[in-house]
């Protein structure tokens, strides 16, 4: 899929790859992967992967500005996903006047690849954001336990999703106050 | 230049029933505030893609009934579970579709 997304990000219809050769994915997904002759060398064959352009990409980042420039985690796939997707939503820990592309806290994604920026302090909770806050292990263990049956997970959803009207109310429910977290760091 | 700063509720309107939504592969940085809003809006028929791999992002959308199909190469849950737990339950019960794609 990575190569399909790469092709999608470049705006080309497919890309050539050595991956998948010898796997059964080629047989199971003939609409997405094919083996073709190298147009530059008739002695060679190569796997080609069809371009993929997802409708939406959603991820959480560090900072954003009103124009849609964002700073996301280093060493992630976010830029590639944003380039390949038709619409891109990025939630961020803080809104700043202007995201600086030389900011070394993270990697820069220019506004041209972003459809919507959302301010969501602690927006990854109960998962963590390395350097800002740890994963909430107790709440993740609660999620895992609840996932054992439809009934218990529906209870979990009622408590943490349907009975809270907004992200702010969610943070109050789990006892987090973003303004204090911001001061603490 | 167009103003792109919107509320979580406004951003959720960008997502339509049946969309393919792509996520990164880590447990950290999961965009949970946004995913909870998609569940609140009762978005349905989503295919959730994990590049590379998936975790709570794909698992939460499955558990909330937002996604009924996932496409990824692995669906773990860090040290918290051997396999993403909603995925494990729904897959065993044949209530969702998983496409293997690295």
HADDOCK unambig.tbl for C-alpha pairs under 7 A between the chains (distance, minus, plus):
assign (segid A and resid 1 and name CA) (segid B and resid 101 and name CA) 5.39 0.50 0.50
assign (segid A and resid 1 and name CA) (segid B and resid 102 and name CA) 5.21 0.50 0.50
assign (segid A and resid 2 and name CA) (segid B and resid 51 and name CA) 6.54 0.50 0.50
assign (segid A and resid 2 and name CA) (segid B and resid 102 and name CA) 6.73 0.50 0.50
assign (segid A and resid 54 and name CA) (segid B and resid 20 and name CA) 5.38 0.50 0.50
assign (segid A and resid 54 and name CA) (segid B and resid 21 and name CA) 5.99 0.50 0.50
assign (segid A and resid 54 and name CA) (segid B and resid 22 and name CA) 6.31 0.50 0.50
assign (segid A and resid 55 and name CA) (segid B and resid 19 and name CA) 5.76 0.50 0.50
assign (segid A and resid 55 and name CA) (segid B and resid 20 and name CA) 5.27 0.50 0.50
assign (segid A and resid 55 and name CA) (segid B and resid 21 and name CA) 6.06 0.50 0.50
assign (segid A and resid 56 and name CA) (segid B and resid 20 and name CA) 6.41 0.50 0.50
assign (segid A and resid 56 and name CA) (segid B and resid 21 and name CA) 4.69 0.50 0.50
assign (segid A and resid 56 and name CA) (segid B and resid 22 and name CA) 6.31 0.50 0.50
assign (segid A and resid 57 and name CA) (segid B and resid 21 and name CA) 5.49 0.50 0.50
assign (segid A and resid 57 and name CA) (segid B and resid 22 and name CA) 4.76 0.50 0.50
assign (segid A and resid 57 and name CA) (segid B and resid 23 and name CA) 6.17 0.50 0.50
assign (segid A and resid 58 and name CA) (segid B and resid 22 and name CA) 6.61 0.50 0.50
assign (segid A and resid 58 and name CA) (segid B and resid 23 and name CA) 5.97 0.50 0.50
assign (segid A and resid 59 and name CA) (segid B and resid 23 and name CA) 6.45 0.50 0.50
assign (segid A and resid 59 and name CA) (segid B and resid 30 and name CA) 6.86 0.50 0.50
assign (segid A and resid 59 and name CA) (segid B and resid 31 and name CA) 5.39 0.50 0.50
assign (segid A and resid 60 and name CA) (segid B and resid 29 and name CA) 5.60 0.50 0.50
assign (segid A and resid 60 and name CA) (segid B and resid 30 and name CA) 6.39 0.50 0.50
assign (segid A and resid 60 and name CA) (segid B and resid 31 and name CA) 4.88 0.50 0.50
assign (segid A and resid 66 and name CA) (segid B and resid 3 and name CA) 5.67 0.50 0.50
assign (segid A and resid 66 and name CA) (segid B and resid 4 and name CA) 5.65 0.50 0.50
assign (segid A and resid 66 and name CA) (segid B and resid 5 and name CA) 4.90 0.50 0.50
assign (segid A and resid 67 and name CA) (segid B and resid 1 and name CA) 6.76 0.50 0.50
assign (segid A and resid 67 and name CA) (segid B and resid 2 and name CA) 6.27 0.50 0.50
assign (segid A and resid 67 and name CA) (segid B and resid 3 and name CA) 5.22 0.50 0.50
assign (segid A and resid 67 and name CA) (segid B and resid 4 and name CA) 5.39 0.50 0.50
assign (segid A and resid 68 and name CA) (segid B and resid 4 and name CA) 5.33 0.50 0.50
assign (segid A and resid 68 and name CA) (segid B and resid 5 and name CA) 6.82 0.50 0.50
assign (segid A and resid 77 and name CA) (segid B and resid 24 and name CA) 6.33 0.50 0.50
assign (segid A and resid 78 and name CA) (segid B and resid 24 and name CA) 6.80 0.50 0.50
assign (segid A and resid 89 and name CA) (segid B and resid 11 and name CA) 6.82 0.50 0.50
assign (segid A and resid 91 and name CA) (segid B and resid 31 and name CA) 6.79 0.50 0.50
assign (segid A and resid 115 and name CA) (segid B and resid 4 and name CA) 6.48 0.50 0.50
assign (segid A and resid 116 and name CA) (segid B and resid 4 and name CA) 4.96 0.50 0.50
assign (segid A and resid 116 and name CA) (segid B and resid 5 and name CA) 6.05 0.50 0.50
assign (segid A and resid 116 and name CA) (segid B and resid 6 and name CA) 6.39 0.50 0.50
assign (segid A and resid 116 and name CA) (segid B and resid 11 and name CA) 6.28 0.50 0.50
assign (segid A and resid 117 and name CA) (segid B and resid 4 and name CA) 5.78 0.50 0.50
assign (segid A and resid 117 and name CA) (segid B and resid 5 and name CA) 4.75 0.50 0.50
assign (segid A and resid 117 and name CA) (segid B and resid 6 and name CA) 6.10 0.50 0.50
assign (segid A and resid 118 and name CA) (segid B and resid 5 and name CA) 5.88 0.50 0.50
assign (segid A and resid 118 and name CA) (segid B and resid 6 and name CA) 5.48 0.50 0.50
assign (segid A and resid 118 and name CA) (segid B and resid 7 and name CA) 5.63 0.50 0.50
assign (segid A and resid 118 and name CA) (segid B and resid 8 and name CA) 5.81 0.50 0.50
assign (segid A and resid 120 and name CA) (segid B and resid 33 and name CA) 6.87 0.50 0.50
assign (segid A and resid 123 and name CA) (segid B and resid 31 and name CA) 6.17 0.50 0.50
assign (segid A and resid 123 and name CA) (segid B and resid 32 and name CA) 5.98 0.50 0.50
assign (segid A and resid 123 and name CA) (segid B and resid 33 and name CA) 4.98 0.50 0.50
assign (segid A and resid 124 and name CA) (segid B and resid 29 and name CA) 5.39 0.50 0.50
assign (segid A and resid 124 and name CA) (segid B and resid 30 and name CA) 5.04 0.50 0.50
assign (segid A and resid 124 and name CA) (segid B and resid 31 and name CA) 5.08 0.50 0.50
assign (segid A and resid 124 and name CA) (segid B and resid 32 and name CA) 5.02 0.50 0.50
assign (segid A and resid 124 and name CA) (segid B and resid 33 and name CA) 6.57 0.50 0.50
assign (segid A and resid 125 and name CA) (segid B and resid 32 and name CA) 6.41 0.50 0.50
assign (segid A and resid 127 and name CA) (segid B and resid 27 and name CA) 6.48 0.50 0.50
assign (segid A and resid 127 and name CA) (segid B and resid 28 and name CA) 5.28 0.50 0.50
assign (segid A and resid 127 and name CA) (segid B and resid 29 and name CA) 6.57 0.50 0.50
assign (segid A and resid 127 and name CA) (segid B and resid 30 and name CA) 6.29 0.50 0.50
assign (segid A and resid 128 and name CA) (segid B and resid 28 and name CA) 4.91 0.50 0.50
assign (segid A and resid 128 and name CA) (segid B and resid 29 and name CA) 6.06 0.50 0.50
assign (segid A and resid 129 and name CA) (segid B and resid 28 and name CA) 5.74 0.50 0.50
assign (segid A and resid 129 and name CA) (segid B and resid 29 and name CA) 5.39 0.50 0.50
assign (segid A and resid 141 and name CA) (segid B and resid 80 and name CA) 6.55 0.50 0.50
assign (segid A and resid 144 and name CA) (segid B and resid 85 and name CA) 6.10 0.50 0.50
assign (segid A and resid 147 and name CA) (segid B and resid 85 and name CA) 5.72 0.50 0.50
assign (segid A and resid 147 and name CA) (segid B and resid 86 and name CA) 5.33 0.50 0.50
assign (segid A and resid 161 and name CA) (segid B and resid 36 and name CA) 5.80 0.50 0.50
assign (segid A and resid 161 and name CA) (segid B and resid 40 and name CA) 6.44 0.50 0.50
assign (segid A and resid 162 and name CA) (segid B and resid 40 and name CA) 5.91 0.50 0.50
assign (segid A and resid 167 and name CA) (segid B and resid 33 and name CA) 5.96 0.50 0.50
